[in-house]
Amino acid sequence: MISGSLKDVSLLKPFLAGNMAKAFEFMEKIDFSTYAVGKYELDGDNIKANVSAYATQPVADRRGEKHNKYIDVQIILEGEEKMGYTDFKKEFTVLEDKMEAKDAAFYGDITNENFITVKPGEFAVFFPWEVHRPNCQAGDKPSQVKKVVLKVKMS
């Protein structure tokens, strides 16, 4: 997991290659806050953007998820949310397996989970060897969030 601020994207770019380098170029150049909720192809199947708006939920109501083909770059545009993450372990209970159709599996019984709170203008990157739990409320009550998730194909 990597987290940071959009204002510091240029500092990370020299250490990236392939599709991740392209994704970070998009992060630097595109104002995703002007995008309507929906799905967008930025570089064919290599980099896609999913813009969503929702109310965060208690951690206990959210499932952990994992992807095999894509890296998630989650950028908060409005509101704030808590995101959990940990290394994948085979003993995690699979609640729903959509890996073939949607490159996603959902898990319960997650152990050794770490949490970060992500605010507007900040991002978190989750890799295929990690289970992450997005869309969690950061405080005592839900927050209205607008977020873009860049789906970056492993290259």
N, C-alpha and C positions, 0 to 999 in steps of 0.2 A: 504494500500500500504506500502510495505517495500522496501527500496533500500539500496544498499551497494556495497562493493568491494569484489571480489572473495578472496582476501587475508585475509578478515575478516570472512569468512564463519564459521570457527571453533568457533568464538565467539557467533554465533547465534545458532549453533547446539544444545546446552544444553536446549534451550527453545522450541524445536520442537519435534513433535511426529509423528508417523505413516508415511504416504507417504511423507510428507514434510521433515521429518528427513532423509528418504532415498534419496530424491531428493538432499538435501544439501550434503549428502555423495558423490553422483555422481558429484556434482559441485566441490567438493574438489579433487576427484580422476581422473576425466576424462579431458583430454585436448581437448575440443570440437573444437578448431581451426584446428585440424587435420582432422575433419570430412568433407566429401563432402556435398554439398547441398542435402537434402533429409530427409526422415522420418525414425526414429529409435525407436524400442521398447527397453527400458532399464529395465523395470520391468513389462512385459506384458501390460495390459490395465491400470495399476496403474500409470506408469510414462513413457511418450513418449518424444522424442526429435525431434523437427522440425528445421532443419538447413536451413537458407535461405540467399540469397544475393540479394540486390536491391538498388536502389537510393531512398533516402528519398524524401518526397513531402511536399509542403506547408501545414500547419495545416488545412486550409480551404478545402483542397482536400482529407483529411482523415476523415473517419467516426469513431465514437466511437463504441466500441464493448463490449460485456459482455458474460460471460459463466456461466452456472449453475452447471455443473458437475466437471469442472477442474479449478484449480488455474493455472495462467500463471506465470512462472518464466522466464523473458526475459533477456538474457545475451548478451551484445554487445561484439563481437570478434574483429571486425574491423570497423573503421569509428565512427561516433557518431550520435545520434538521440535524438530528443525531444519526450517525451511521456506525454500525458495528462491523468488525472485521476480525478474522482469524485465519490461520493456515487451515486448509482442508484436511480432514481426517476421515479415513474410510469408515470409522465407526459412527459418524454422524448419521442420524436417521433420515432417510429420504422420504419426504412427505409427498412430493410430486416430481416426476421425471419427465421433462419436456425437452431433453437434450437433443434428440434427433430432429424434432420439428422446429424448436425455437431457441436452441442453444442455451437452455436454462434448466437447472434442477433446483428444487427448494428443499431446505433441510430444517430439522428440529434438533433438539438436544445438542446445541452448539456449546463447546467448552472453550475456555481461555480466550473469550471474546474481549477485544478492546473497543473503545468508543471514542469518536471525535464529534464535535459539533461544527457543522459547516454553515457559514453565513454567506450573504450575497457577495459575489466577487471571489469566492473561494471554490476550490475543487478538491476532489479525492479520486485517486486512480486505484482500481481494483483489478488484480491479475487473475488468470485462470487457476492458479494454485491457492487462491483465497476464497473463503466464503464471506460474503458481505451481507449486511442487513440494513438497507436504506429505508428512508421515509419514516423514521422514528421521531417522535416529539422530543424536543430538547429540554423543555421546561415542564411546568405543571399542567399546561394546557396545549392543545394542538396549535400549530402554526400553519397558515396558508403559504404554500410553497409553489414557486415556479422554478422548474429545473430543466436543464438540458443534459441528456446523457449521450455522450459520444460513444458509439460502439466501434471499436478499433480492431480490425481483424489482425490476428497474430501474423507477423511477417518475419 
